[in-house]
Amino acid sequence: MISSITENHTIVIIGAGPAGSMASAFLSREGIPHLLIDKAVFPRDKICGDALSGKVFTILKKLDPNIRSKMGALESDFLPCEGIVFVAPNGKSLDVPFKSKSANTIEGPAGFVSPRMKFDQYLHNYIDLKYADFRESTELMAIERDSEGLILTLSSNGKPYEVRTKLLISADGERSLAAKSIGGIKKEPDHFSAGIRMYFEGVTGMHPKNYIELHFIKDFLPGYLWIFPLPNGKANVGAGVLSKHASKQKMNLRQMLLDCISSNPAIKDRFKNAKPMEKVQGWGLPLGSKKRKLSGDNFILTGDAASLIDPFTGEGISNAMFSGMMAAETAAEALKMNDYSDVFLQAYETKVYRRLSGELKLSRTMQKLCNYPFLFNLVVNKAERNREFRETISCMFDDLDLRAKLKKPGFYFNLVFGGK
Ligand SMILES: Cc1cc2nc3c(=O)[nH]c(=O)nc-3n(C[C@H](O)[C@H](O)[C@H](O)COP(=O)(O)OP(=O)(O)OC[C@H]3O[C@@H](n4cnc5c(N)ncnc54)[C@H](O)[C@@H]3O)c2cc1C
C-alpha cells in the first residue's frame, strides 16, 4: 500500500553509479537541487572488469583538475596502468602501451584499475549534499504518468511513498526499470554481452607496468578472457561474449572460465598458487552497437540504462559518466525553459551520439573482426615484426582516424602483401 506522503522534486536521478553520480555532480555545479536515490548502500560492488581509461579523467578533470595525481596517490585503491597485452588466437602476444597525441602533456598514468567498490565510492566525493538530497537504500518500484509529469513509487526500508517529478534521469544500470517501461528499450542478443568476473589473489606473471591483458582464446571467440591486475596483488579475471553467440553455441561461460584457468597451457601455471576470492559472478553488458532513443517526455536515459557500452572493449564507465554529464547539462536547459517535453529533451541524445557514435560504430566493426581469428593473428604477427606498425596500433586507442583504418579492406591487404 502506498503511503499518503507525496514529495515533489523537479529533478530525480535514479542510481548513484558512475552515470548517476556524475549527473548529480554536474547539476550541483550549476546550483540545481535534485533528489538522488540508490537501492544499495555504498560502498557497493558492481560486477565489472574495473579498468578505467583516460576518458574517465577527461570528465573528472572538469570537476577536479588534479584528479590524476590525487588518484595516483591512493595506491591501495587505484593501480596505475600503462597499456594492454593482446594475446591472439595463435597464442602470440602483443604489448600495446597507451600512447596518444596528449601522451607527453598528461600528468600521471594513462589509466587505472580500481575495484568498483572503491571507485564508485570515490566518485561520491563529487556528490554535493548542499544540492543533492541523496538517499541510499531507496528503490524505484514503479513509474506512472499524469498530465503534470511522472509519479514515482519509491521504497525506503520497505516503506513505499510517492514522488512527483518533471524530469527523471534514469541511471539505474543494465536492469533499469525506466529503460524497460517508459523507455521501451528491449534486450537484443546481437547488442548485448554476457559477462562474468572472479577476483583472485596470487596470480603470477603480470606485466611489470600493470598492463591489462585481453586473451582472444579460441573457445571464447568472438569474445575474450581478461586478466587485469588490481592493487594489493589481486586480479580481476573474467570473460565476455556476445549473447547471440553464447546462446547459439550453448556456452557455459562460468565453467569455461574455470576450465581455462585450470587447464589452458598458456594460462594454468599462472594460477597454480592463486586463490579465488569469490565464486564466479555474472552481469550483462548492454552494448552501444545500435542507436536507441535515449529520452522522451519527462525522462532521460544514461549509462547502461541507455545501452552505451563499447561493443569491442566492453568499456562502459566513461560513457556512463559522459552521458551523466550531458544529462545534467540538458536538465539545466530544460529547467531554464521549463520544458521537459520529448522534443526539447532530444538535444540530450544529439549531444551523446555526436560524441560517441563514431567510436561506437568503429568498435562494432572491431567486434565483428573477432569472428575472423586469422585476421587477428595477422595483425599480431605483423606488429611483432614491425615497430612502426606496433606504434600505429598503440595510437589507435586514442586516435579515431587511425582506428578507422581497421574498417578499410586495404589495411588487411597491406598486412598480407605489404613489406616486412
Ligand atoms: C563483466 C563486466 C565487465 C566490465 N568491465 C568494464 C571495464 O573494465 N571498464 C569499463 O569501463 N566498463 C566495464 N563494464 C561496464 C560497466 O560496468 C558499466 O558500463 C557501468 O557500471 C555503467 O554505469 P551506470 O552508472 O550506468 O550503472 P551501474 O554502475 O550499474 O549503477 C547503477 C546503479 O543504480 C542502482 N539501481 C538499480 N536499479 C535501481 C532502482 N530500481 N532503484 C534505485 N537504484 C537502482 C544500482 O544499485 C546501482 O548502484 C563491465 C561490465 C560487466 C558486466
PDBQT file of the ligand as one rigid body, heavy atoms in Angstrom, charges set to zero:
ROOT
HETATM    1  C1  LIG A 501      31.540  -8.290 -16.579  1.00  0.00    +0.000 C 
HETATM    2  C2  LIG A 501      31.652  -6.805 -16.889  1.00  0.00    +0.000 A 
HETATM    3  C3  LIG A 501      32.914  -6.227 -17.082  1.00  0.00    +0.000 A 
HETATM    4  C4  LIG A 501      33.009  -4.857 -17.360  1.00  0.00    +0.000 A 
HETATM    5  N1  LIG A 501      34.260  -4.283 -17.441  1.00  0.00    +0.000 NA
HETATM    6  C5  LIG A 501      34.388  -2.955 -17.620  1.00  0.00    +0.000 A 
HETATM    7  C6  LIG A 501      35.656  -2.315 -17.549  1.00  0.00    +0.000 A 
HETATM    8  O1  LIG A 501      36.692  -2.947 -17.286  1.00  0.00    +0.000 OA
HETATM    9  N2  LIG A 501      35.730  -0.974 -17.778  1.00  0.00    +0.000 N 
HETATM   10  C7  LIG A 501      34.615  -0.232 -18.045  1.00  0.00    +0.000 A 
HETATM   11  O2  LIG A 501      34.727   0.983 -18.279  1.00  0.00    +0.000 OA
HETATM   12  N3  LIG A 501      33.371  -0.803 -18.046  1.00  0.00    +0.000 NA
HETATM   13  C8  LIG A 501      33.229  -2.139 -17.823  1.00  0.00    +0.000 A 
HETATM   14  N4  LIG A 501      31.973  -2.705 -17.767  1.00  0.00    +0.000 N 
HETATM   15  C9  LIG A 501      30.789  -1.843 -17.956  1.00  0.00    +0.000 C 
HETATM   16  C10 LIG A 501      30.484  -1.034 -16.690  1.00  0.00    +0.000 C 
HETATM   17  O3  LIG A 501      30.450  -1.891 -15.570  1.00  0.00    +0.000 OA
HETATM   18  C11 LIG A 501      29.130  -0.299 -16.832  1.00  0.00    +0.000 C 
HETATM   19  O4  LIG A 501      29.077   0.277 -18.113  1.00  0.00    +0.000 OA
HETATM   20  C12 LIG A 501      28.966   0.803 -15.780  1.00  0.00    +0.000 C 
HETATM   21  O5  LIG A 501      28.881   0.260 -14.492  1.00  0.00    +0.000 OA
HETATM   22  C13 LIG A 501      27.687   1.624 -16.079  1.00  0.00    +0.000 C 
HETATM   23  O6  LIG A 501      27.476   2.574 -15.066  1.00  0.00    +0.000 OA
HETATM   24  P1  LIG A 501      25.984   3.046 -14.686  1.00  0.00    +0.000 P 
HETATM   25  O7  LIG A 501      26.142   4.151 -13.706  1.00  0.00    +0.000 OA
HETATM   26  O8  LIG A 501      25.207   3.260 -15.904  1.00  0.00    +0.000 OA
HETATM   27  O9  LIG A 501      25.309   1.770 -13.975  1.00  0.00    +0.000 OA
HETATM   28  P2  LIG A 501      25.710   0.968 -12.660  1.00  0.00    +0.000 P 
HETATM   29  O10 LIG A 501      27.154   1.096 -12.392  1.00  0.00    +0.000 OA
HETATM   30  O11 LIG A 501      25.153  -0.402 -12.838  1.00  0.00    +0.000 OA
HETATM   31  O12 LIG A 501      24.934   1.706 -11.498  1.00  0.00    +0.000 OA
HETATM   32  C14 LIG A 501      23.525   1.647 -11.422  1.00  0.00    +0.000 C 
HETATM   33  C15 LIG A 501      23.089   1.972 -10.003  1.00  0.00    +0.000 C 
HETATM   34  O13 LIG A 501      21.664   2.017  -9.975  1.00  0.00    +0.000 OA
HETATM   35  C16 LIG A 501      21.177   1.387  -8.806  1.00  0.00    +0.000 C 
HETATM   36  N5  LIG A 501      19.804   0.907  -9.094  1.00  0.00    +0.000 N 
HETATM   37  C17 LIG A 501      19.424  -0.032  -9.985  1.00  0.00    +0.000 A 
HETATM   38  N6  LIG A 501      18.082  -0.158 -10.003  1.00  0.00    +0.000 NA
HETATM   39  C18 LIG A 501      17.598   0.718  -9.078  1.00  0.00    +0.000 A 
HETATM   40  C19 LIG A 501      16.283   1.038  -8.634  1.00  0.00    +0.000 A 
HETATM   41  N7  LIG A 501      15.201   0.447  -9.135  1.00  0.00    +0.000 N 
HETATM   42  N8  LIG A 501      16.165   1.989  -7.659  1.00  0.00    +0.000 NA
HETATM   43  C20 LIG A 501      17.245   2.607  -7.143  1.00  0.00    +0.000 A 
HETATM   44  N9  LIG A 501      18.509   2.329  -7.539  1.00  0.00    +0.000 NA
HETATM   45  C21 LIG A 501      18.688   1.412  -8.509  1.00  0.00    +0.000 A 
HETATM   46  C22 LIG A 501      22.159   0.259  -8.529  1.00  0.00    +0.000 C 
HETATM   47  O14 LIG A 501      22.169  -0.115  -7.174  1.00  0.00    +0.000 OA
HETATM   48  C23 LIG A 501      23.490   0.897  -8.986  1.00  0.00    +0.000 C 
HETATM   49  O15 LIG A 501      24.190   1.482  -7.917  1.00  0.00    +0.000 OA
HETATM   50  C24 LIG A 501      31.837  -4.069 -17.487  1.00  0.00    +0.000 A 
HETATM   51  C25 LIG A 501      30.570  -4.662 -17.299  1.00  0.00    +0.000 A 
HETATM   52  C26 LIG A 501      30.478  -6.014 -16.992  1.00  0.00    +0.000 A 
HETATM   53  C27 LIG A 501      29.131  -6.624 -16.747  1.00  0.00    +0.000 C 
ENDROOT
TORSDOF 0
